[in-house]
Amino acid sequence: MIKADFFFSKKGQISGFCIRGHAMYGDPGEDIVCASVSSAAYMTANTLTEIVKVKTAIEDANDGMMKIVVSTADRDRAKYFLEGLKLHITELAKMYPRNIRVNKKYIF
């Protein structure tokens, strides 16, 4: 199962995400659920870091995990991209509830 945690500040501002795991919907290389989530996560990460140029702490592991936390100073510039990713993953989770779980976590 893919677990997508979205991080929020104590004031309720979205500040990052951690996506990990595998959907197990199809065979490796043919899993449309994994591909959909991965593509959205990488597009968001690349847009934030390369286009918008926000400062982030990034972890990208080979075991199907990506974690990004946006610096406090850049959260306003990143919020729409992060909210868009959250919406996209949440809608995918409605379509594939056995393969994706979305959680909201508060970090300080």
C-alpha positions as CSV (number, residue, x, y, z in Angstrom):
1,M,0.0,0.0,0.0
2,I,1.1,3.6,-0.7
3,K,1.0,5.8,2.4
4,A,0.9,9.5,1.7
5,D,1.5,11.8,4.7
6,F,0.9,15.5,4.2
7,F,2.6,17.7,6.8
8,F,0.9,20.8,8.3
9,S,2.2,23.5,10.6
10,K,0.4,24.1,13.9
11,K,-1.3,27.0,12.1
12,G,-2.7,24.7,9.5
13,Q,-0.4,25.6,6.7
14,I,0.7,22.7,4.4
15,S,4.5,22.3,4.6
16,G,5.4,19.1,2.9
17,F,4.8,15.4,2.3
18,C,6.1,11.9,2.6
19,I,5.0,9.2,0.2
20,R,6.2,5.7,0.6
21,G,5.4,2.1,-0.3
22,H,4.0,0.4,-3.3
23,A,0.5,0.1,-4.5
24,M,0.7,-3.6,-5.5
25,Y,-2.0,-3.0,-8.0
26,G,-0.2,-4.5,-10.9
27,D,3.1,-6.1,-11.9
28,P,6.3,-4.1,-11.4
29,G,6.6,-1.7,-14.4
30,E,2.9,-2.0,-15.2
31,D,1.4,-0.7,-12.0
32,I,-0.7,2.3,-13.0
33,V,-1.4,3.3,-9.4
34,C,2.3,3.5,-8.5
35,A,3.0,5.3,-11.7
36,S,0.3,7.9,-11.1
37,V,1.4,8.7,-7.6
38,S,5.1,8.7,-8.5
39,S,4.6,11.0,-11.5
40,A,2.6,13.5,-9.4
41,A,5.1,13.5,-6.6
42,Y,8.1,14.0,-8.9
43,M,6.3,16.7,-10.8
44,T,5.5,18.5,-7.6
45,A,9.1,18.1,-6.2
46,N,10.7,19.3,-9.5
47,T,8.4,22.3,-9.8
48,L,9.0,23.4,-6.2
49,T,12.8,23.0,-6.4
50,E,13.6,23.8,-10.1
51,I,10.9,26.3,-11.2
52,V,9.7,28.0,-8.0
53,K,13.1,27.7,-6.3
54,V,11.8,27.1,-2.8
55,K,14.2,25.8,-0.1
56,T,13.4,22.3,0.9
57,A,14.7,19.3,2.8
58,I,14.4,16.4,0.5
59,E,14.8,12.6,1.0
60,D,14.5,10.3,-2.0
61,A,15.1,6.7,-1.2
62,N,15.3,3.8,-3.7
63,D,12.7,1.9,-1.7
64,G,9.7,3.9,-3.0
65,M,9.9,6.8,-0.5
66,M,10.0,10.5,-1.2
67,K,9.9,13.1,1.6
68,I,9.9,16.9,1.1
69,V,9.6,19.6,3.8
70,V,9.4,23.2,2.6
71,S,11.3,25.9,4.6
72,T,9.1,28.1,6.8
73,A,10.0,31.1,4.7
74,D,8.8,29.5,1.4
75,R,5.6,27.9,2.5
76,D,3.4,30.6,1.0
77,R,5.0,30.1,-2.4
78,A,4.7,26.3,-2.2
79,K,1.2,25.9,-0.7
80,Y,-0.7,25.7,-4.0
81,F,1.6,23.0,-5.4
82,L,1.4,21.0,-2.2
83,E,-2.4,21.4,-1.9
84,G,-2.7,20.3,-5.6
85,L,-0.6,17.2,-4.9
86,K,-2.7,16.4,-1.8
87,L,-5.9,16.8,-3.8
88,H,-4.6,14.6,-6.6
89,I,-3.4,11.8,-4.3
90,T,-6.7,12.0,-2.2
91,E,-8.8,11.6,-5.4
92,L,-6.6,8.6,-6.4
93,A,-7.1,7.1,-3.0
94,K,-10.9,7.3,-3.5
95,M,-10.5,5.4,-6.7
96,Y,-8.0,2.9,-5.2
97,P,-8.8,2.7,-1.5
98,R,-7.0,-0.7,-1.1
99,N,-3.8,0.7,-2.6
100,I,-3.4,4.3,-1.3
101,R,-3.9,5.8,2.2
102,V,-3.7,9.6,2.8
103,N,-2.9,11.0,6.3
104,K,-2.6,14.5,7.7
105,K,0.2,15.1,10.2
106,Y,1.1,18.1,12.2
107,I,4.8,19.1,12.5
108,F,6.2,22.0,14.3
